[in-house]
Amino acid sequence: MPRPSPQTDRVVAILDHLAQREDGATLTELAAAVGADRSALVHVLAALTTAGMLFRESEDRRYHLGPALVRPGEVAASRYGDLAVVRAEMGDLADRLALPCLSFVPEQDHGRLEQYVWPRGSAPPAIPVGETLPMLPPLGALFVAWGSDAEFDGWLALDPAPDISRHERYREQRLAILRLGFVVEARPATMEDRAFEALIDDRTSPRRDGKLLRLLADHGRDEHILTELGGAPGELHPVHVIGAPTFDASGTVTRSISVIGFAGPVRTDDVLRLGAEVRAAADRATASLSGSRRSGAEPPQER
């Protein structure tokens, strides 16, 4: 994993804060926003201003994003227009829920982490952008639940330990997922963050994907996908991930928007509330990008 860089994080936090403030910010306001002393920011702001990345108004001494960022922004917008839309939704979601927000894109039998946003003051997720995770049953249900029956059966066929009764249960859960409009994955019974980080870093091992699959899907006798959410509002659930898909104009799932980082078991009413928030963010991203259908309860269509 990359080593922490507080100075770099501080620069990122400054630019991110100013990107959300049309009226700019003073030194004092920036220090409060990024959690630093004024004295620690003086030289950072001076260097960014000299480089043209910031502009300081002489009258009110407020800092704004500078002209040197215009060209990089235009290039980024031309290359990553979709990502900009999705990342904006993810940023709003992370701020509202105070939870890290991730987006994976499907690539055959893997999901690749496209981007993530985490609340200010918390550590970023252990998995770096660009990393992949195996999407073999039960992992990856979000990418196939809204597809055709044939696509769902193709996913089931990837199961390294196929079981007819378990596959029937996945089909039942698929219908429940479509009714909910989002996917809730349970925290593995033996999940350890350090073990996960070690496996992610073990890129040269041909057994890494198998180990990751076993780690993430290890729930003992319990289920990986949580769909029984109609019980008492105060019932607790060991939630690991809550996610919803975005779609292109043809109705194909293009990526996930998910929140992680739950400190402990989550109440049923909170799971439903958080799921609705995640689904709404994914729906807004879908509408902005393609005007495609919502991620809510729609039956899968054969294509």
Number of C-alpha atoms within 10 A of each C-alpha: 10 6 5 10 8 9 12 10 13 18 16 12 18 23 17 13 19 18 13 9 12 10 11 19 20 16 17 14 15 23 19 12 15 19 13 13 13 14 11 12 20 12 11 15 20 14 13 17 19 12 14 15 17 22 21 19 12 8 6 9 13 17 23 23 23 17 14 15 13 12 10 11 11 12 11 13 14 10 11 12 14 15 17 14 16 24 21 14 22 27 17 15 25 23 16 11 14 16 20 24 31 25 25 25 21 21 13 9 15 18 23 19 20 19 18 22 22 22 18 17 10 10 10 15 16 15 17 17 15 12 15 20 23 20 23 21 22 20 21 21 22 25 24 22 27 27 18 16 16 13 16 19 13 12 22 23 14 14 15 11 7 12 11 9 9 14 17 12 12 21 17 12 19 22 18 19 23 19 15 21 24 30 27 27 25 22 23 20 16 14 15 11 10 10 13 17 14 13 18 20 16 13 12 7 10 9 11 18 20 13 16 17 18 13 18 23 23 18 17 10 7 11 18 23 23 18 19 10 18 10 10 10 13 11 14 17 20 18 23 22 19 27 25 30 32 29 24 16 13 11 19 18 22 15 25 29 27 28 28 19 14 16 10 12 15 18 18 19 17 15 19 19 12 19 23 19 19 28 27 20 23 27 23 17 27 27 17 13 18 15 16 18 17 20 24 19 15 14 13 17 11 9 10
